């Protein structure tokens, strides 16, 4: 039970860090009610000329591997106003933010998973399907590293 609460705190912390970063850029970000299945924040410019939905996925400061995501992340939404921000919490309150258009990240995660599942285990046996997807820092391409703190992806 304590672990679930800790995961919730990590997730909410990431959402508030994203809200703060957007506010710093004169973008108003508002958290949605909890358990919204697709996005965590709505963000708009101060003239309400552009509104986007943002899903936030947060990696805790003790996690050095990557983000553990539900397998639903691989289902494309075909919505150009839907984004995902991967938050890497670090010591001292400094975060790295990787900003993606939702379907772009969805495709990357699916490709990464397909490579993983098609690779045999060390003992030569096939891997079994799992109900989650990892997106690890060591799977990052140069394109992924270039997404770091690139808020322009949101189109504001």
DRENTORKOL-3810 file (N, C-alpha, C; in nm, 4 decimals):
REM DRENTORKOL-3810
@n.u->0.0819; n.v->-0.1192; n.w->0.0000; ca.u->0.0000; ca.v->0.0000; ca.w->0.0000; c.u->0.0859; c.v->0.1251; c.w->0.0000
@n.u->0.1916; n.v->0.1262; n.w->0.0771; ca.u->0.2800; ca.v->0.2425; ca.w->0.0833; c.u->0.3424; c.v->0.2695; c.w->-0.0524
@n.u->0.3732; n.v->0.1631; n.w->-0.1279; ca.u->0.4342; ca.v->0.1811; ca.w->-0.2589; c.u->0.3396; c.v->0.2522; c.w->-0.3547
@n.u->0.2117; n.v->0.2166; n.w->-0.3517; ca.u->0.1128; ca.v->0.2813; ca.w->-0.4376; c.u->0.1068; c.v->0.4310; c.w->-0.4074
@n.u->0.1047; n.v->0.4668; n.w->-0.2803; ca.u->0.1030; ca.v->0.6075; ca.w->-0.2419; c.u->0.2279; c.v->0.6796; c.w->-0.2881
@n.u->0.3405; n.v->0.6137; n.w->-0.2785; ca.u->0.4664; ca.v->0.6737; ca.w->-0.3229; c.u->0.4638; c.v->0.6975; c.w->-0.4737
@n.u->0.4089; n.v->0.6019; n.w->-0.5500; ca.u->0.3977; ca.v->0.6204; ca.w->-0.6943; c.u->0.3043; c.v->0.7361; c.w->-0.7280
@n.u->0.1944; n.v->0.7489; n.w->-0.6535; ca.u->0.1015; ca.v->0.8603; ca.w->-0.6760; c.u->0.1695; c.v->0.9939; c.w->-0.6497
@n.u->0.2476; n.v->1.0013; n.w->-0.5409; ca.u->0.3187; ca.v->1.1254; ca.w->-0.5091; c.u->0.4179; c.v->1.1599; c.w->-0.6196
@n.u->0.4892; n.v->1.0596; n.w->-0.6692; ca.u->0.5848; ca.v->1.0826; ca.w->-0.7783; c.u->0.5127; c.v->1.1370; c.w->-0.9003
@n.u->0.4006; n.v->1.0758; n.w->-0.9372; ca.u->0.3258; ca.v->1.1202; ca.w->-1.0545; c.u->0.2736; c.v->1.2622; c.w->-1.0401
@n.u->0.2142; n.v->1.2925; n.w->-0.9260; ca.u->0.1613; ca.v->1.4276; ca.w->-0.9021; c.u->0.2744; c.v->1.5304; c.w->-0.8985
@n.u->0.3868; n.v->1.4922; n.w->-0.8398; ca.u->0.5014; ca.v->1.5824; ca.w->-0.8363; c.u->0.5441; c.v->1.6193; c.w->-0.9776
@n.u->0.5526; n.v->1.5203; n.w->-1.0655; ca.u->0.5881; ca.v->1.5476; ca.w->-1.2049; c.u->0.4894; c.v->1.6408; c.w->-1.2725
@n.u->0.3602; n.v->1.6206; n.w->-1.2456; ca.u->0.2582; ca.v->1.7069; ca.w->-1.3050; c.u->0.2766; c.v->1.8516; c.w->-1.2609
@n.u->0.3025; n.v->1.8711; n.w->-1.1321; ca.u->0.3193; ca.v->2.0079; ca.w->-1.0828; c.u->0.4480; c.v->2.0723; c.w->-1.1337
@n.u->0.5520; n.v->1.9931; n.w->-1.1497; ca.u->0.6743; ca.v->2.0481; ca.w->-1.2096; c.u->0.6478; c.v->2.0935; c.w->-1.3532
@n.u->0.5721; n.v->2.0155; n.w->-1.4291; ca.u->0.5380; ca.v->2.0545; ca.w->-1.5665; c.u->0.4540; c.v->2.1816; c.w->-1.5646
@n.u->0.3554; n.v->2.1900; n.w->-1.4746; ca.u->0.2737; ca.v->2.3122; ca.w->-1.4633; c.u->0.3627; c.v->2.4339; c.w->-1.4367
@n.u->0.4594; n.v->2.4188; n.w->-1.3471; ca.u->0.5487; ca.v->2.5300; ca.w->-1.3142; c.u->0.6326; c.v->2.5703; c.w->-1.4350
@n.u->0.6863; n.v->2.4733; n.w->-1.5061; ca.u->0.7675; ca.v->2.5045; ca.w->-1.6247; c.u->0.6854; c.v->2.5761; c.w->-1.7305
@n.u->0.5625; n.v->2.5308; n.w->-1.7502; ca.u->0.4771; ca.v->2.5967; ca.w->-1.8484; c.u->0.4407; c.v->2.7377; c.w->-1.8021
@n.u->0.4084; n.v->2.7535; n.w->-1.6754; ca.u->0.3776; ca.v->2.8864; ca.w->-1.6228; c.u->0.4934; c.v->2.9833; c.w->-1.6424
@n.u->0.6134; n.v->2.9352; n.w->-1.6229; ca.u->0.7337; ca.v->3.0163; ca.w->-1.6456; c.u->0.7393; c.v->3.0667; c.w->-1.7900
@n.u->0.6781; n.v->2.9924; n.w->-1.8805; ca.u->0.6765; ca.v->3.0274; ca.w->-2.0230; c.u->0.5459; c.v->3.0958; c.w->-2.0640
@n.u->0.4703; n.v->3.1469; n.w->-1.9674; ca.u->0.3425; ca.v->3.2153; ca.w->-1.9913; c.u->0.2376; c.v->3.1253; c.w->-2.0547
@n.u->0.2417; n.v->2.9985; n.w->-2.0172; ca.u->0.1408; ca.v->2.9018; ca.w->-2.0600; c.u->0.0681; c.v->2.8562; c.w->-1.9341
@n.u->-0.0625; n.v->2.8677; n.w->-1.9352; ca.u->-0.1436; ca.v->2.8277; ca.w->-1.8211; c.u->-0.1709; c.v->2.6779; c.w->-1.8299
@n.u->-0.1300; n.v->2.6038; n.w->-1.7279; ca.u->-0.1528; ca.v->2.4589; ca.w->-1.7242; c.u->-0.2385; c.v->2.4254; c.w->-1.6036
@n.u->-0.3408; n.v->2.3471; n.w->-1.6272; ca.u->-0.4367; ca.v->2.3122; ca.w->-1.5228; c.u->-0.4457; c.v->2.1599; c.w->-1.5133
@n.u->-0.4243; n.v->2.1046; n.w->-1.3933; ca.u->-0.4403; ca.v->1.9592; ca.w->-1.3774; c.u->-0.5864; c.v->1.9183; c.w->-1.3959
@n.u->-0.6066; n.v->1.8027; n.w->-1.4548; ca.u->-0.7410; ca.v->1.7474; ca.w->-1.4707; c.u->-0.7733; c.v->1.6636; c.w->-1.3472
@n.u->-0.8996; n.v->1.6255; n.w->-1.3291; ca.u->-0.9318; ca.v->1.5366; ca.w->-1.2162; c.u->-0.8517; c.v->1.4070; c.w->-1.2262
@n.u->-0.8204; n.v->1.3501; n.w->-1.1124; ca.u->-0.7433; ca.v->1.2249; ca.w->-1.1083; c.u->-0.8161; c.v->1.1142; c.w->-1.1835
@n.u->-0.7400; n.v->1.0205; n.w->-1.2283; ca.u->-0.7880; ca.v->0.9022; ca.w->-1.3008; c.u->-0.8417; c.v->0.9332; c.w->-1.4400
@n.u->-0.8101; n.v->1.0497; n.w->-1.4924; ca.u->-0.8406; ca.v->1.0758; ca.w->-1.6323; c.u->-0.7529; c.v->0.9796; c.w->-1.7123
@n.u->-0.8093; n.v->0.8940; n.w->-1.7935; ca.u->-0.7302; ca.v->0.7874; ca.w->-1.8552; c.u->-0.6320; c.v->0.8322; c.w->-1.9630
@n.u->-0.6492; n.v->0.9496; n.w->-2.0209; ca.u->-0.5649; ca.v->0.9866; ca.w->-2.1345; c.u->-0.4690; c.v->1.1017; c.w->-2.1080
@n.u->-0.5102; n.v->1.2019; n.w->-2.0322; ca.u->-0.4198; ca.v->1.3145; ca.w->-2.0094; c.u->-0.4354; c.v->1.3681; c.w->-1.8684
@n.u->-0.3301; n.v->1.4382; n.w->-1.8241; ca.u->-0.3223; ca.v->1.4880; ca.w->-1.6865; c.u->-0.3388; c.v->1.6389; c.w->-1.6760
@n.u->-0.3043; n.v->1.7103; n.w->-1.7830; ca.u->-0.3067; ca.v->1.8567; ca.w->-1.7813; c.u->-0.3723; c.v->1.9098; c.w->-1.9073
@n.u->-0.4361; n.v->2.0242; n.w->-1.8938; ca.u->-0.4762; ca.v->2.1046; ca.w->-2.0089; c.u->-0.3916; c.v->2.2302; c.w->-2.0043
@n.u->-0.3406; n.v->2.2717; n.w->-2.1185; ca.u->-0.2546; ca.v->2.3898; ca.w->-2.1229; c.u->-0.3013; c.v->2.4819; c.w->-2.2347
@n.u->-0.2943; n.v->2.6120; n.w->-2.2063; ca.u->-0.3356; ca.v->2.7113; ca.w->-2.3048; c.u->-0.2459; c.v->2.8342; c.w->-2.2949
@n.u->-0.2346; n.v->2.9042; n.w->-2.4069; ca.u->-0.1669; ca.v->3.0332; ca.w->-2.4007; c.u->-0.2606; c.v->3.1319; c.w->-2.3326
@n.u->-0.2117; n.v->3.2484; n.w->-2.2983; ca.u->-0.2910; ca.v->3.3430; ca.w->-2.2207; c.u->-0.4068; c.v->3.4040; c.w->-2.2991
@n.u->-0.4053; n.v->3.3893; n.w->-2.4316; ca.u->-0.5156; ca.v->3.4387; ca.w->-2.5145; c.u->-0.6138; c.v->3.3272; c.w->-2.5483
@n.u->-0.5905; n.v->3.2062; n.w->-2.5003; ca.u->-0.6734; ca.v->3.0882; ca.w->-2.5278; c.u->-0.6832; c.v->3.0600; c.w->-2.6774
@n.u->-0.5759; n.v->3.0907; n.w->-2.7496; ca.u->-0.5730; ca.v->3.0638; ca.w->-2.8933; c.u->-0.5281; c.v->2.9211; c.w->-2.9236
@n.u->-0.4559; n.v->2.8622; n.w->-2.8312; ca.u->-0.4102; ca.v->2.7238; ca.w->-2.8476; c.u->-0.4315; c.v->2.6502; c.w->-2.7164
@n.u->-0.4943; n.v->2.5338; n.w->-2.7261; ca.u->-0.5169; ca.v->2.4495; ca.w->-2.6087; c.u->-0.4683; c.v->2.3087; c.w->-2.6421
@n.u->-0.3892; n.v->2.2517; n.w->-2.5523; ca.u->-0.3400; ca.v->2.1158; ca.w->-2.5726; c.u->-0.3648; c.v->2.0322; c.w->-2.4473
@n.u->-0.3703; n.v->1.9023; n.w->-2.4669; ca.u->-0.3817; ca.v->1.8061; ca.w->-2.3572; c.u->-0.2459; c.v->1.7387; c.w->-2.3410
@n.u->-0.2057; n.v->1.7208; n.w->-2.2157; ca.u->-0.0725; ca.v->1.6668; ca.w->-2.1877; c.u->-0.0827; c.v->1.5508; c.w->-2.0898
@n.u->-0.0228; n.v->1.4409; n.w->-2.1295; ca.u->-0.0053; ca.v->1.3270; ca.w->-2.0399; c.u->0.1347; c.v->1.3402; c.w->-1.9805
@n.u->0.1463; n.v->1.3250; n.w->-1.8502; ca.u->0.2756; ca.v->1.3361; ca.w->-1.7819; c.u->0.3125; c.v->1.1998; c.w->-1.7258
@n.u->0.4326; n.v->1.1549; n.w->-1.7571; ca.u->0.4855; ca.v->1.0301; ca.w->-1.7028; c.u->0.6142; c.v->1.0654; c.w->-1.6288
@n.u->0.6208; n.v->1.0270; n.w->-1.5017; ca.u->0.7309; ca.v->1.0711; ca.w->-1.4164; c.u->0.8148; c.v->0.9538; c.w->-1.3692
@n.u->0.9450; n.v->0.9715; n.w->-1.3806; ca.u->1.0424; ca.v->0.8748; ca.w->-1.3317; c.u->1.0980; c.v->0.9290; c.w->-1.2010
@n.u->1.0903; n.v->0.8493; n.w->-1.0949; ca.u->1.1333; ca.v->0.8972; ca.w->-0.9635; c.u->1.2833; c.v->0.9222; c.w->-0.9597
@n.u->1.3250; n.v->1.0014; n.w->-0.8633; ca.u->1.4669; ca.v->1.0374; ca.w->-0.8540; c.u->1.5557; c.v->0.9179; c.w->-0.8224
@n.u->1.4998; n.v->0.8099; n.w->-0.7674; ca.u->1.5786; ca.v->0.6898; ca.w->-0.7382; c.u->1.5836; c.v->0.5924; c.w->-0.8558
@n.u->1.5053; n.v->0.6195; n.w->-0.9577; ca.u->1.4996; ca.v->0.5329; ca.w->-1.0760; c.u->1.6038; c.v->0.5827; c.w->-1.1755
@n.u->1.6998; n.v->0.4997; n.w->-1.2070; ca.u->1.8047; ca.v->0.5387; ca.w->-1.3021; c.u->1.7853; c.v->0.4711; c.w->-1.4372
@n.u->1.6767; n.v->0.3932; n.w->-1.4497; ca.u->1.6561; ca.v->0.3130; ca.w->-1.5699; c.u->1.5674; c.v->0.3828; c.w->-1.6726
@n.u->1.4424; n.v->0.4104; n.w->-1.6364; ca.u->1.3510; ca.v->0.4700; ca.w->-1.7332; c.u->1.2086; c.v->0.4727; c.w->-1.6826
@n.u->1.1166; n.v->0.4887; n.w->-1.7750; ca.u->0.9757; ca.v->0.5028; ca.w->-1.7427; c.u->0.9036; c.v->0.3703; c.w->-1.7661
@n.u->0.8238; n.v->0.3293; n.w->-1.6694; ca.u->0.7394; ca.v->0.2111; ca.w->-1.6844; c.u->0.5997; c.v->0.2608; c.w->-1.7186
@n.u->0.5483; n.v->0.2174; n.w->-1.8322; ca.u->0.4232; ca.v->0.2684; ca.w->-1.8859; c.u->0.3265; c.v->0.1537; c.w->-1.9115
@n.u->0.1986; n.v->0.1830; n.w->-1.9051; ca.u->0.0991; ca.v->0.0824; ca.w->-1.9407; c.u->0.1074; c.v->0.0502; c.w->-2.0888
@n.u->0.0680; n.v->-0.0705; n.w->-2.1272; ca.u->0.0796; ca.v->-0.1083; ca.w->-2.2685; c.u->-0.0147; c.v->-0.0277; c.w->-2.3576
@n.u->-0.1153; n.v->0.0373; n.w->-2.2995; ca.u->-0.2047; ca.v->0.1229; ca.w->-2.3767; c.u->-0.1338; c.v->0.2415; c.w->-2.4411
@n.u->-0.0143; n.v->0.2730; n.w->-2.3941; ca.u->0.0624; ca.v->0.3842; ca.w->-2.4513; c.u->0.0931; c.v->0.3602; c.w->-2.5992
@n.u->0.0867; n.v->0.2348; n.w->-2.6431; ca.u->0.1214; ca.v->0.2044; ca.w->-2.7820; c.u->0.0031; c.v->0.2187; c.w->-2.8778
@n.u->-0.1135; n.v->0.2562; n.w->-2.8255; ca.u->-0.2307; ca.v->0.2776; ca.w->-2.9109; c.u->-0.2309; c.v->0.4225; c.w->-2.9586
@n.u->-0.2197; n.v->0.4417; n.w->-3.0889; ca.u->-0.2160; ca.v->0.5764; ca.w->-3.1454; c.u->-0.3511; c.v->0.6445; c.w->-3.1291
@n.u->-0.3503; n.v->0.7755; n.w->-3.1093; ca.u->-0.4733; ca.v->0.8529; ca.w->-3.0887; c.u->-0.5072; c.v->0.9442; c.w->-3.2056
@n.u->-0.4119; n.v->0.9665; n.w->-3.2951; ca.u->-0.4336; ca.v->1.0526; ca.w->-3.4118; c.u->-0.4881; c.v->1.1887; c.w->-3.3719
@n.u->-0.4331; n.v->1.2459; n.w->-3.2667; ca.u->-0.4765; ca.v->1.3758; ca.w->-3.2169; c.u->-0.3540; c.v->1.4675; c.w->-3.2091
@n.u->-0.3440; n.v->1.5652; n.w->-3.2976; ca.u->-0.2258; ca.v->1.6525; ca.w->-3.2981; c.u->-0.2155; c.v->1.7442; c.w->-3.1760
@n.u->-0.3211; n.v->1.7501; n.w->-3.0943; ca.u->-0.3194; ca.v->1.8349; ca.w->-2.9745; c.u->-0.2956; c.v->1.7551; c.w->-2.8469
@n.u->-0.2486; n.v->1.6324; n.w->-2.8613; ca.u->-0.2219; ca.v->1.5458; ca.w->-2.7472; c.u->-0.0707; c.v->1.5201; c.w->-2.7379
@n.u->-0.0153; n.v->1.5462; n.w->-2.6204; ca.u->0.1288; ca.v->1.5358; ca.w->-2.5998; c.u->0.1590; c.v->1.4533; c.w->-2.4761
@n.u->0.2800; n.v->1.4015; n.w->-2.4706; ca.u->0.3293; ca.v->1.3344; ca.w->-2.3511; c.u->0.4604; c.v->1.3988; c.w->-2.3115
@n.u->0.4736; n.v->1.4276; n.w->-2.1831; ca.u->0.5994; ca.v->1.4788; ca.w->-2.1303; c.u->0.6533; c.v->1.3763; c.w->-2.0318
@n.u->0.7728; n.v->1.3270; n.w->-2.0613; ca.u->0.8423; ca.v->1.2363; ca.w->-1.9711; c.u->0.9257; c.v->1.3216; c.w->-1.8768
@n.u->0.9009; n.v->1.3073; n.w->-1.7473; ca.u->0.9716; ca.v->1.3863; ca.w->-1.6458; c.u->1.0711; c.v->1.2946; c.w->-1.5755
@n.u->1.1946; n.v->1.3390; n.w->-1.5699; ca.u->1.2990; ca.v->1.2679; ca.w->-1.4961; c.u->1.3297; c.v->1.3521; c.w->-1.3731
@n.u->1.2729; n.v->1.3116; n.w->-1.2575; ca.u->1.2998; ca.v->1.3835; ca.w->-1.1330; c.u->1.4444; c.v->1.3586; c.w->-1.0919
@n.u->1.5085; n.v->1.4633; n.w->-1.0459; ca.u->1.6469; ca.v->1.4518; ca.w->-1.0009; c.u->1.6605; c.v->1.5163; c.w->-0.8643
@n.u->1.7700; n.v->1.4873; n.w->-0.7987; ca.u->1.7975; ca.v->1.5476; ca.w->-0.6674; c.u->1.7963; c.v->1.7001; c.w->-0.6788
@n.u->1.7533; n.v->1.7650; n.w->-0.5744; ca.u->1.7555; ca.v->1.9109; ca.w->-0.5704; c.u->1.6424; c.v->1.9781; c.w->-0.6466
@n.u->1.5434; n.v->1.9024; n.w->-0.6916; ca.u->1.4289; ca.v->1.9625; ca.w->-0.7583; c.u->1.4516; c.v->2.0011; c.w->-0.9033
@n.u->1.5646; n.v->1.9644; n.w->-0.9594; ca.u->1.5907; ca.v->1.9907; ca.w->-1.1007; c.u->1.5396; c.v->1.8706; c.w->-1.1790
@n.u->1.4679; n.v->1.8963; n.w->-1.2863; ca.u->1.4118; ca.v->1.7875; ca.w->-1.3663; c.u->1.4565; c.v->1.8008; c.w->-1.5109
@n.u->1.4568; n.v->1.6888; n.w->-1.5785; ca.u->1.4680; ca.v->1.6889; ca.w->-1.7243; c.u->1.3296; c.v->1.6569; c.w->-1.7777
@n.u->1.2918; n.v->1.7253; n.w->-1.8848; ca.u->1.1614; ca.v->1.7058; ca.w->-1.9463; c.u->1.1834; c.v->1.6663; c.w->-2.0918
@n.u->1.1216; n.v->1.5583; n.w->-2.1349; ca.u->1.1290; ca.v->1.5135; ca.w->-2.2733; c.u->0.9879; c.v->1.5276; c.w->-2.3298
@n.u->0.9725; n.v->1.6171; n.w->-2.4277; ca.u->0.8415; ca.v->1.6575; ca.w->-2.4767; c.u->0.8147; c.v->1.5920; c.w->-2.6123
@n.u->0.7068; n.v->1.5155; n.w->-2.6207; ca.u->0.6714; ca.v->1.4401; ca.w->-2.7415; c.u->0.5277; c.v->1.4665; c.w->-2.7823
@n.u->0.5023; n.v->1.4630; n.w->-2.9121; ca.u->0.3672; ca.v->1.4497; ca.w->-2.9609; c.u->0.3291; c.v->1.3058; c.w->-2.9257
@n.u->0.2104; n.v->1.2826; n.w->-2.8737; ca.u->0.1713; ca.v->1.1532; ca.w->-2.8188; c.u->0.1980; c.v->1.0369; c.w->-2.9144
@n.u->0.1500; n.v->1.0472; n.w->-3.0380; ca.u->0.1638; ca.v->0.9351; ca.w->-3.1309; c.u->0.3095; c.v->0.9084; c.w->-3.1677
@n.u->0.3917; n.v->1.0113; n.w->-3.1683; ca.u->0.5342; ca.v->0.9918; ca.w->-3.1960; c.u->0.5974; c.v->0.9051; c.w->-3.0863
@n.u->0.5686; n.v->0.9377; n.w->-2.9615; ca.u->0.6222; ca.v->0.8578; ca.w->-2.8509; c.u->0.5617; c.v->0.7176; c.w->-2.8523
@n.u->0.4342; n.v->0.7073; n.w->-2.8797; ca.u->0.3657; ca.v->0.5786; ca.w->-2.8863; c.u->0.4356; c.v->0.4855; c.w->-2.9856
@n.u->0.4676; n.v->0.5383; n.w->-3.1005; ca.u->0.5357; ca.v->0.4585; ca.w->-3.2037; c.u->0.6751; c.v->0.4161; c.w->-3.1576
@n.u->0.7495; n.v->0.5068; n.w->-3.0956; ca.u->0.8841; ca.v->0.4740; ca.w->-3.0459; c.u->0.8789; c.v->0.3625; c.w->-2.9420
@n.u->0.7834; n.v->0.3718; n.w->-2.8511; ca.u->0.7719; ca.v->0.2707; ca.w->-2.7455; c.u->0.7329; c.v->0.1364; c.w->-2.8044
@n.u->0.6437; n.v->0.1354; n.w->-2.9019; ca.u->0.6044; ca.v->0.0101; ca.w->-2.9663; c.u->0.7238; c.v->-0.0532; c.w->-3.0374
@n.u->0.8027; n.v->0.0252; n.w->-3.1084; ca.u->0.9208; ca.v->-0.0285; ca.w->-3.1777; c.u->1.0216; c.v->-0.0841; c.w->-3.0775
@n.u->1.0431; n.v->-0.0125; n.w->-2.9689; ca.u->1.1361; ca.v->-0.0577; ca.w->-2.8648; c.u->1.0884; c.v->-0.1901; c.w->-2.8058
@n.u->0.9579; n.v->-0.2004; n.w->-2.7813; ca.u->0.9027; ca.v->-0.3232; ca.w->-2.7246; c.u->0.9157; c.v->-0.4392; c.w->-2.8234
@n.u->0.8896; n.v->-0.4138; n.w->-2.9506; ca.u->0.8989; ca.v->-0.5204; ca.w->-3.0503; c.u->1.0423; c.v->-0.5744; c.w->-3.0593
@n.u->1.1392; n.v->-0.4870; n.w->-3.0475; ca.u->1.2792; ca.v->-0.5317; ca.w->-3.0459; c.u->1.3035; c.v->-0.6177; c.w->-2.9223
@n.u->1.2558; n.v->-0.5718; n.w->-2.8077; ca.u->1.2731; ca.v->-0.6455; ca.w->-2.6831; c.u->1.2083; c.v->-0.7836; c.w->-2.6913
@n.u->1.0821; n.v->-0.7898; n.w->-2.7326; ca.u->1.0063; ca.v->-0.9153; ca.w->-2.7297; c.u->1.0596; c.v->-1.0141; c.w->-2.8331
@n.u->1.1203; n.v->-0.9648; n.w->-2.9408; ca.u->1.1724; ca.v->-1.0549; ca.w->-3.0445; c.u->1.3134; c.v->-1.1054; c.w->-3.0125
@n.u->1.3750; n.v->-1.0492; n.w->-2.9099; ca.u->1.5082; ca.v->-1.0925; ca.w->-2.8682; c.u->1.4940; c.v->-1.2030; c.w->-2.7649
@n.u->1.5640; n.v->-1.3118; n.w->-2.7873; ca.u->1.5560; ca.v->-1.4241; ca.w->-2.6927; c.u->1.6255; c.v->-1.3892; c.w->-2.5617
@n.u->1.5783; n.v->-1.4534; n.w->-2.4552; ca.u->1.6416; ca.v->-1.4366; ca.w->-2.3242; c.u->1.7802; c.v->-1.5007; c.w->-2.3278
@n.u->1.8583; n.v->-1.4740; n.w->-2.2244; ca.u->1.9951; ca.v->-1.5281; ca.w->-2.2174; c.u->1.9979; c.v->-1.6799; c.w->-2.2258
@n.u->1.8932; n.v->-1.7451; n.w->-2.1748; ca.u->1.8889; ca.v->-1.8915; ca.w->-2.1777; c.u->1.8378; c.v->-1.9465; c.w->-2.3115
@n.u->1.8084; n.v->-1.8571; n.w->-2.4068; ca.u->1.7644; ca.v->-1.8988; ca.w->-2.5398; c.u->1.6141; c.v->-1.9090; c.w->-2.5562
@n.u->1.5394; n.v->-1.8972; n.w->-2.4483; ca.u->1.3934; ca.v->-1.9045; ca.w->-2.4555; c.u->1.3346; c.v->-1.7727; c.w->-2.5041
@n.u->1.2146; n.v->-1.7818; n.w->-2.5606; ca.u->1.1433; ca.v->-1.6615; ca.w->-2.6060; c.u->1.0940; c.v->-1.5819; c.w->-2.4851
@n.u->1.0835; n.v->-1.4546; n.w->-2.5026; ca.u->1.0295; ca.v->-1.3686; ca.w->-2.3972; c.u->0.8767; c.v->-1.3790; c.w->-2.3979
@n.u->0.8166; n.v->-1.3606; n.w->-2.2821; ca.u->0.6717; ca.v->-1.3627; ca.w->-2.2685; c.u->0.6182; c.v->-1.2196; c.w->-2.2755
@n.u->0.4961; n.v->-1.2076; n.w->-2.3278; ca.u->0.4284; ca.v->-1.0778; ca.w->-2.3311; c.u->0.4099; c.v->-1.0257; c.w->-2.1889
@n.u->0.4241; n.v->-0.8953; n.w->-2.1715; ca.u->0.4016; ca.v->-0.8321; ca.w->-2.0419; c.u->0.2994; c.v->-0.7200; c.w->-2.0587
@n.u->0.2370; n.v->-0.6783; n.w->-1.9482; ca.u->0.1314; ca.v->-0.5770; ca.w->-1.9519; c.u->0.1825; c.v->-0.4349; c.w->-1.9348
@n.u->0.3110; n.v->-0.4151; n.w->-1.9510; ca.u->0.3665; ca.v->-0.2806; ca.w->-1.9404; c.u->0.4718; c.v->-0.2630; c.w->-2.0481
@n.u->0.5157; n.v->-0.1405; n.w->-2.0650; ca.u->0.6210; ca.v->-0.1081; ca.w->-2.1609; c.u->0.7231; c.v->-0.0208; c.w->-2.0893
@n.u->0.8485; n.v->-0.0500; n.w->-2.1119; ca.u->0.9560; ca.v->0.0341; ca.w->-2.0589; c.u->1.0013; c.v->0.1287; c.w->-2.1676
@n.u->1.0397; n.v->0.2475; n.w->-2.1301; ca.u->1.1117; ca.v->0.3369; ca.w->-2.2205; c.u->1.2312; c.v->0.3848; c.w->-2.1408
@n.u->1.3449; n.v->0.3237; n.w->-2.1671; ca.u->1.4650; ca.v->0.3442; ca.w->-2.0878; c.u->1.5560; c.v->0.4506; c.w->-2.1468
@n.u->1.6277; n.v->0.5168; n.w->-2.0597; ca.u->1.7225; ca.v->0.6184; ca.w->-2.1040; c.u->1.8273; c.v->0.5596; c.w->-2.1979
@n.u->1.8674; n.v->0.4343; n.w->-2.1757; ca.u->1.9689; ca.v->0.3767; ca.w->-2.2644; c.u->1.9113; c.v->0.3356; c.w->-2.3996
@n.u->1.7788; n.v->0.3449; n.w->-2.4175; ca.u->1.7158; ca.v->0.3231; ca.w->-2.5481; c.u->1.7039; c.v->0.4533; c.w->-2.6268
@n.u->1.7382; n.v->0.5647; n.w->-2.5644; ca.u->1.7227; ca.v->0.6948; ca.w->-2.6294; c.u->1.8141; c.v->0.7069; c.w->-2.7511
@n.u->1.7571; n.v->0.7640; n.w->-2.8564; ca.u->1.8335; ca.v->0.7997; ca.w->-2.9748; c.u->1.8745; c.v->0.9466; c.w->-2.9614
@n.u->1.9518; n.v->0.9942; n.w->-3.0548; ca.u->1.9874; ca.v->1.1360; ca.w->-3.0565; c.u->1.8609; c.v->1.2215; c.w->-3.0648
@n.u->1.7636; n.v->1.1757; n.w->-3.1427; ca.u->1.6364; ca.v->1.2483; ca.w->-3.1549; c.u->1.5674; c.v->1.2607; c.w->-3.0185
@n.u->1.5700; n.v->1.1532; n.w->-2.9382; ca.u->1.5101; ca.v->1.1577; ca.w->-2.8048; c.u->1.5855; c.v->1.2556; c.w->-2.7157
@n.u->1.7166; n.v->1.2507; n.w->-2.7189; ca.u->1.7960; ca.v->1.3437; ca.w->-2.6372; c.u->1.7679; c.v->1.4888; c.w->-2.6774
@n.u->1.7413; n.v->1.5120; n.w->-2.8048; ca.u->1.7104; ca.v->1.6479; ca.w->-2.8515; c.u->1.5734; c.v->1.6965; c.w->-2.8051
@n.u->1.4886; n.v->1.6063; n.w->-2.7571; ca.u->1.3576; ca.v->1.6443; ca.w->-2.7034; c.u->1.3692; c.v->1.7039; c.w->-2.5627
@n.u->1.4854; n.v->1.6865; n.w->-2.5014; ca.u->1.5052; ca.v->1.7319; ca.w->-2.3635; c.u->1.4823; c.v->1.8828; c.w->-2.3532
@n.u->1.3849; n.v->1.9185; n.w->-2.2691; ca.u->1.3511; ca.v->2.0582; ca.w->-2.2410; c.u->1.3134; c.v->2.1378; c.w->-2.3658
@n.u->1.2644; n.v->2.0692; n.w->-2.4685; ca.u->1.2235; ca.v->2.1371; ca.w->-2.5921; c.u->1.0727; c.v->2.1629; c.w->-2.5872
@n.u->1.0361; n.v->2.2686; n.w->-2.5194; ca.u->0.8954; ca.v->2.3037; ca.w->-2.5011; c.u->0.8287; c.v->2.3499; c.w->-2.6293
@n.u->0.9066; n.v->2.3832; n.w->-2.7314; ca.u->0.8491; ca.v->2.4298; ca.w->-2.8584; c.u->0.7657; c.v->2.3207; c.w->-2.9256
@n.u->0.7871; n.v->2.1941; n.w->-2.8895; ca.u->0.7100; ca.v->2.0833; ca.w->-2.9456; c.u->0.5605; c.v->2.1053; c.w->-2.9229
@n.u->0.5247; n.v->2.1713; n.w->-2.8129; ca.u->0.3832; ca.v->2.1941; ca.w->-2.7809; c.u->0.3161; c.v->2.2962; c.w->-2.8724
@n.u->0.3941; n.v->2.3704; n.w->-2.9492; ca.u->0.3380; ca.v->2.4621; ca.w->-3.0479; c.u->0.2935; c.v->2.5971; c.w->-2.9945
@n.u->0.3404; n.v->2.6353; n.w->-2.8761; ca.u->0.3056; ca.v->2.7674; ca.w->-2.8224; c.u->0.4081; c.v->2.8702; c.w->-2.8665
END
